[in-house]
Amino acid sequence: MMNTEELYSLYRKYPVISTDSRTAIPGSLFFAIKGDNFDGNHFAMKAVEKGVAFAIIDNPEFMTGDRCILVPDTLAALQKLAMFHRSLIKSTVIGITGSNGKTTSKELIGKVLSSTFQTVITRGNYNNHLGVPLTVLSIEENTSFAVVEMGANHVGEIAGLCQIAKPDFGVITNIGKAHLEGFGSFQGVIKAKSELYNFIKQNDGLIFINQDNQLLVSLSDGMKLSSYGSSESASCKGEIMRRDPFLEVKWSNGQQNGLAKSSLFGDYNFENIMAAICIGLHFGISPEKIDRAIASYTPENNRSQYIRTDRNTLILDAYNANPSSMKAALDNFSRINTPNKMAILGDMMELGSNSLEEHREIINFVQELTLQNAIFIGENFSKAGSGKWNMFFPGIFEAETWLQNHPVSNMTILLKGSRKMKLETLTRLF
């Protein structure tokens, strides 16, 4: 059995980590991770055949040849390897979590910091027990900053991720009704997200905080902080100057000021933009570089994408959804200055026993808005909306069939739902 220090010596020679034999590259270290529906040990030899330097396994049955290394638990070995690496590197780590907006904030912060410094950010949504160690292990000696996104759906997970990434600074974007099934209640969400603040406080670090969010302000009592928002008391104060179709934010910290022109739709992205501005200023980046960095970010991957077709305008925000983000998106959508509006909403996942109530609340919320039409897709919405006036479809196929038979033109359409609903598949119909 190889210990962590021996494994780290190997990692220094082969500093690229693979966890998928299909994409493993020659000269990398392949970790045979177990998932819910697979066991990476079964693919270790395929990785070796593709040219990886060594395959790290935790099942002795697959120990074939001198290029397989046995450890007690491959995931634990990877996490310990990341912790050991973190203990040796001098890079500044910024941890970011939240119920909504953490990936957009992470991308914006990364853009701002990389305008001046060598910066690593979490790739995609690699924000869990596997993704965080992979991000930490991607930090190189010349890296000045690492922006590490941390996601969770159970109490204790963010605390564990903090032990791996050991953030020097922290950002909680917001705390809302997400993953209630795993957290048990909204109080459980608060407790879980607060684990980042707790780690930062225990290690005498500093947080960047949205001064407009009273819940976050109450949780930050006694902490070192730098604040942002629309409040006069914020260290960095911003104001939305334009919102149709994209946000433009005028900002000032009393000594420096700027105008950040973004490609982001929705007032709810104001706080994400302000977080990036506040962090950039804290680390001495010029206003001009900050504004250029924010302007250079183009949303993708079904997050706040603004798409014009030859017949309609689409606002595609279908990467994920929870009651908080759904209401924010709908509220913003209802206020944009366009005459013909349609909302296509998909089920929100992982709400547990609160699911029916939360879906019913969204339906009631939609009925109070000035929309020309609304379509609800999914079993949860269909159950919650029995007897309501809007259109309900049990699945994406039924909605697709209806839309094919009832073409939509000259509309602005919001598509919002959880990843599992795959609402982006409907965009070709518009």
N, C-alpha and C positions, 0 to 999 in steps of 0.2 A: 504493500500500500504506500502510495506517495503522499507526503504531507504538503501543506500549503507552501512552505518556503521552497521546497524542491520543485513544486509545480510552477512557482513564480519564476524560478531560474529558467525553466523551459519556456514560459510565456515571454520572457525577455528575448529569447532567441526567435520565437515564433509569435509575434504580438498581434496576430489576427485570430479572432474567435469565430467559430462556426457552430451553429446548433441545428442546422438543416442540411442533411447529406445532399439534397438536390442542388443546393447553391454553395456547397462547401468549395473553397478554393485551395489550390495546391499551396503547401507550406503553412497552412493554418492549423490551429488546434480545434479538433471537433469534440464538443461536449455532448454526450448522449443523454439528453434530457427526456424525462418522462412527461407526457401530457395526459389529458383526460382520455384521449382516444388513440394514443400511440406510445411506444416505448423506443426511445432513441437507440437503445442498445442493439436493436434489430438492424439498425442502419449503419452501425460502426464500420463494418467491413466495406460497405459501399463507399463511405467517406474515405477510407484508407485507399481503396482502388482509385478514387478520384485524385489522390495525391496529397491528402492532408499529412502534416508531419506526424501527428499522433492523434489517436482517438481516446478520449477519456470516458471510461465506462464504469458502471457500478454493479454489473452482473457478471460473475466469474465464468458463466457459461459461454460468454462471448469473447473470452480472453484468448485471442489467436494471434500469435506472432509478437514480435518485440515492439510493434508500433501501437499496441493497445496498452493503456495504463489504467490500472484498477484503483478506484477510490470508493469509500463507503457510500457516498451519495453524490451524484454528479452535480445536482443543483446546489447543494450545500458547498461543494468544492468550488464551484464557480463564484458563489457569493463570498466565500472566504478569500478567494483569490482577488476579487474586486476590493474587499476591505483592506487587504494587505497592500494592494497598489495605492489605494487612497491614502494610506498612512505614510506613504513615501513621497507622494507628489505635492507640489507647492501651489498648484492651481487654486483659484478662488471658485468655490462651488455655490451656485444659487439654486436652492430647492424651490419648486413651485408645485402647488396643488390647488384644488378647488373643485366645486361641483360643476361649474361651467366656465368656459373660456381659457382653461389652463394651456391647451395646445396652441391657440392663437396667441396668447400672451407669451408663451415660450418662443414661438417663432419670431414675434416682434422684438422681444428682448435679445434674442440671438442676432437678429439683423443689426440692431443698434450697437451691441457690443463688438460684433465682428467688423464694424466700420473702422474700428481703431485697434482692436486686440485680436489675437489668435483665440478663437472661441469654438467650443464643442457644444452641441445641443442634442437633446434626446431625438433620435430619428423616429419619425412617424409618431406612433402612440406606444413606443417601447417604455411604458411607465410603470411596469409591475415588478414582481419578484425576480423575473428573468431579465426584463428590459433594463432596469436600473443598473445591475452589475455590468451588463454589456456596455452601457453608456459610460460608466466609470472606467472600464477597461479600455475605452477608446480615447481617453485623455492621455495626451503625450507630454513629453518634458517641456515642449515649447508652448503648451496651451496655457493661456492666461486665465481664461474663464470657462467654466462648464455650467450650462443651464440644464438642470436635471428635473424633468417632469415626474411627478409621483402620483399615481392613481391608486385607488383602493375601493373595495366594496365590503370590507369588514374592519371593525375596530382592531387596532394593533398593527395593521399593515404599514401605515405610513411611518410609525415608530420604527418598524423593522427596516424600512427603506432608508430612513435617516441614519441608521447604524452602518449601512453600506456606503451611502454617498457622503455622509458627514457634512451637510451644507453649512457654509459660513454665514449665508444670508438666506432669507426666506420670503416667499410671497404666497398668500392664500388669496386667490382671485375673488372668491365668494363662497358662501355655504348655502346650499339649497337642498331641495328634496330629490336627491339622487341615490340610487342603490338602497332604497329603504328596506328591501328584502334582506340584504346582508347586514345593514346597520341596525335594523330593528325599529328605528324611529328617527325623527328629525334630531332629537337629542343625541342619538348615536352618531349621526353625521357630524354634528358639532364636535363631539368628543374625538372622533377619528381625525377630522381635519386639523383640530387643535394640536395634534401630536407634532406637527411641524413647528408650530410656535413653541411648544414645550421644549423641543430639542434645541432650538435656537437660543431660547432663554437660558437653558442649563449650560450652554457653551458660550455665553456672553456674546452672542452674535446680534445682528441687526435685521429687522424686518422692514419690508416695503409694504405699506398698507393703504388701502382705499379709505380715505377719511370720510367719505360719504356713507360708508357701510357701518352702521352703528353696532351690529353684532361683532364684526371684526375689531372695531375700536374697543369694545368691552372686553374682548378676549386678549387684547394686547396690553392690558394694564401692567405698568411697571417694566415694559420692554423698551429697548433702544429701537428707535424707528425713524423712517423717513416716509412722509405721507404724500399722497396725490389725490386728486379729485376736483370737484367743482366748488368745494367748500373754501371759504376765505381763510380758514385755519390750516389748510393744506400747505405743506412745504412747496409743492409744485401744483399750481392751480390751472385748470383747463376749462375751456368753454367750447361747445360745439358751434361752429360758424356756418356749417353746411352739412346737410344730411341726405340730400336727394341727387343722385343715387348713393354717393359715397360720403363718408365722414371726413370733414375737415375740422381740425381741432387747433384753436389758438391757445397757447400756453405760456406760463411765466413762473419763474421761481423768485421773482423780486429783483433779480440781477440780470438774468438772461431770459429771452423769450423767443418764440418761434411759431410757425404755422405748419402743422403736420397734415399733409394731404394724403389720405389713405385710399386704398381700393377695397375698403371694408364697408359692408352694409350694416345698418342697425345701430341705434343708440347704445345698445348693450356692449358694443365694442369700444365705446369711449373709455371705459375703465381699463381695458386691455392696452389701448394706445398710451394712456397716461402712465400705466405701470412701466412701460418700456422707456418713456421719456424720463420719468423719475429716476430710474436705475441708470440710464445713460448719463444724466447730470451728476449723479452721486459719484460716478467713476470718471468724471472730468471730460466727457465727450462733448464736443462743440455742438451748439444748437443746429448749425448747418448740417453736420453729419447725422444728427439724430433725425431731423426732418427728411433728409434724403433716404435714410435707412427705412423709415416707416413707409415712405412713398414707393420704395422698391419691393415691398412685400405684396405678393399676389396670392389671395387665398385659393386653396385647391382641396382636393380630397373631400368634396361635398360639404365643406365648411364655409358658410356665408358667401357662396359663389353667386355672382350676379351675371346672368346669361341672357343675351338678347337673341331670339330666333327671328325668322322671317314673319312669324305670326304673333308671338307673345314675348313677354319678359318674365324670366324665371329667377326666383330667389331660392337657391338650392342650399338648404341647411339641414341635410339629412344624414350627417355623420352620427349624431346621437341626439337623444331627447330625454328630458325629465320634466316634471311639472314646472319647475322654476324657469328653465330655458324655454319651454314651450310658451308660457305666458309672456315672457319677455319678447320673444320673436313675434307673437301675435299682436301684442300691444304696439310694438314698433310698426308692424305691417299695417295696422289699422290707421296709423297716423300719417303714412306717406301720401303725398299729393298725387294720386292717380285715380282715375274714375272707376275702372273695372277691376275688381280684386277677387281672387279666388284662393282659398286655403285648402291644401291637400295635406292632411295630417295622418301620421301613422302611429301605431301603438307605442307607448312608453314601457320599457321593460324594467324588470327587477324592482317592482314596487310592492311585492308581497301582498299582504292582506289589505293594504291601502289602495290596491290597483283600481278596483271598480270606482271607489270614491274619487280618486284623483282624475280618472278619465272622465267621469261625470262632471267634475268641476271644470275641466277644460271645455267640454261641450257647452256648458252653461255660459262660460266666459265668451266663447265664440258667438253665441246667440245675442250677446249684448253689443257686439261690434258691428260696424257698418261694412260688411262684406257682401258682395253679390252672390257668392256661393261658397259652400264648404263641403268637402268630401272627407269622410273619416274611414280609415282602412285598418283592419285588424280585429281580432276576436274581442279584445278588451273594450275598444270603442263601440263595437257592435252591441255588446252586452249592456254597456253603460248608456247607450243612446236609444234604447228601445222606446218607440213611440215619439221620438223627436222628429223635427221637420227636415233635418239635413239628410244627406245621402250617406249610408253606411254600407261598407263592403267587408266581408269577413277576411278577405285576403287580397294581395296585390293583383292576382290573375283576374278576379271579378272586377276590380276597379279599372284595370287595363282594358278589359272587354267593353265596359261602359264608355270609357273615354274614346275608344276607337269608333264606337257607334255615335258618339256625340262630340265631334271635333270642337276644340276650344280655340277661339281667335280673339285678338285684341284685348287680352287680359294680362294682368300682372299676377303671377301665381307664386305663392309661398309653398314650398315642399319641406315639411318638417316632421321628423320621426326618428325612432331608434334605428341603429345600424342594421338590426335584424330584418327590418321592414324593406330595405333596399328600394327606397322611393326613387332613387336616381334612375332606376330602370324605366320610369315613366317619362323622362325628359324627352325621349325621341318622339313622343306623341304630340309635342307642342311646337 
